[in-house]
Amino acid sequence: MSYWLTFALALFLAVVATPLSILLAKRWGAIDYPGARRVHKHPIPRLGGVAIYVAFWLTAAVTQKWDQTLSGLFLGSSLILAVGIWDDVRGMRPLVKLIWQIAAAAILLFFGFSMDQISLPLVRSLSLGGLGLVLVVFWVVGLVNTVNISDGLDGLAAGICFEAALLLFWSASRIHQVPAAHWTLALAGAALGFLFFNFHPARVFMGDSGSMFMGYMIGGISIAGLLKTATILGLVFPLLVLGMPLADLTFAIVRRKLRGSPIASADRGHLHHRLLDAGLTQRQAVLLMYGISACFGLTAVLGATGYWVWAAALLVADFALLLVILFRRTAVLLAFSRRHSK
């Protein structure tokens, strides 16, 4: 089947399945109510991840030959979806959720997923041995939580994953990894179909079931496709594509450690919170973050095609903008504190 048909089928299935996921969320009580950290004003169903999962796997079943790689991705992603559904419906402690994330990532090891070796600049090949198996788990769990942390505004996580999937499709097709190219297009189509219902004002959230599934599939597909090249670019490309949520996650960990708070604790210090505090509307904040994410993706493309100077310049500009956003509210609070301490 052609690439365009794969994309179109996933998009169509997501459009059909998302209203059904809304009904399922209402039936199971998976509703996100307004709160201190929430930016929405009305209760919204949060089981959209089920629609994304169904759209992706029905598309994969129809368009792709089922093999060991798909079996591993199916079992692992089904487990991560089940964990997400449980968390969306009944709640789950962060440590318990992390353990299940590790278990889902470890499933891939039994289906041939590994990072056996990597080619570095000035080094022909570096064998990773058993460390490669550990890196698989670390990689997938890291990307699961990277996408999960970006799910804070209407349409944000779905839009970022749509962009990431398209860029991963470009990379996979460029190195002739045809199955991985189809998988990334199926993921992009499912994300876009869901986004029709999730963009502001959202009628449904993807919930942890959706954000963890998307992160899991991006991590798993990048190992099965991009990392088969065994080059350092295979590692860097997915990281750059998700550069914005990765920066947000890193800053959140540092911020909480400096405050003496648990790493898994929630706060209002994320990128999207700071943009809203700066006076942007939800739509404006999401569109700006789409643009930043696209710039990170363009950086990866420039690097992959040999334009290293332009890639480095754009990467510096991206990080500079992120730092301005991340430190803006802190600077305002410090100024306010000094003014009232005089």
Residue, then its C-alpha position, 0 to 999 in steps of 0.5 A: m500500500s502507498y504511503w498516502l493510503t496508510f496516512a489517510l486510513a489512519l486519519f479516517l479511523a481516528v476521526v471515526a474512533t475518537p467520538l466513540s472514545i468520548l462515549l467510553a470515557k463518560r461510561w467509565g468515568a474518565i473525566d478531567y475536571p478543572g483544578a488548580r493546575r488545569v487550564h480548562k473550565h469544564p469537565i472533559p473526557r480523557l480517554g482519547g488515547v484509545a482512539i489513537y491506539v485503535a486507529f494505528w493498529l487497525t491501519a498497521a494490520v491492514t497495510q503491513k505484513w505482521d512480523q516479530t517487530l510489530s508483535g513486540l510493538f503491539l504487546g508493549s504498546s497494549l500494556i502501556l495503553a492499559v496502564g494509561i487507561w487505569d491511570d485515567v480512570r482510577g489514578m496511579r502513583p507515579l512510582v507504580k506507573l514508572i514500574w509498568q512503563i519499564a515492564a512495557a519497554a522490557i517487552l521489546l527486548f524479547f522481540g529483538f529490539s536492541m542497540d548493539q552498537i553505535s558509530l561515533p565520529l572518528v570511531r568506526s564502531l562502538s559495541l554496546g553489548g548488554l548495555g544496549l539492552v538497558l539503553v532500549v528500556f531507558w530510551v523508550v521510558g524516557l520518550v514515554n515521559t517526554v510526550n506525557i509531560s507535553d500534554g498540558l494544553d488543548g492539542l499540544a501533545a497531539g500536534i507535537c507528535f504529529e510533527a515528530a511522526l512526519l519527520l521520523f517518516w522523512s528520516a525512515s524513508r530516506i534510509h529506505q526503512v519502508p516498514a518504519a516509514h509506514w508505521t510513522l505515517a500511521l502514527a501521524g494520521a492517527a494523531l491528526g485525526f484525533l487533533f480534529f477533536n482535541f484542538h482548542p476548545a478540546r472535546v476530548f483529551m488523549g489522557d495518559s493512555g494516549s500520551m504514553f502510547m504515542g511516546y512508546m511508539i515513537g521510541g519503539i519505532s525509532i529503535a526498529g527503524l532509525l537506529k538500524t543505521a547504527t549511527i549517532l544520527g539515529l540517536v540524535f534525530p529523534l531527540l531533536v525532533l522532540g527537543m522542546p518537550l525534552a527541554d521542558l522535562t529536563f528543566a522540570i527535573v532540575r527545578r524540582k530537585l533544586r526546590g527539594s520536591p519529588i521529581a514526579s510532583a506536579d507544578r505550574g512551571h512548564l513551558h505552557h504554563r509560563l506562556l499562559d502566565a505571560g498573557l498568551t491564549q491557549r491557541q497562541a501558546v500551542l501555535l508558538m510551541y508547534g513552531i518551536s517544535a518544528c524548528f527543532g525538527l528542521t534542525a534535525v533535517l539540516g543536520a541529516t543533510g549536511y548543513w551543520v552550520w545552519a543546524a547549529a545556528l537554529l539549535v542555538a536560537d531554539f534553546a535561547l527562546l526556550l530559556v527566555i520562556l522558562f526563566r521569564r516567570t521566575a524573573v518576574l517573581l524575583a522582581f516582585s519579591r524585591r519590590h515588596s521587601k524594600 
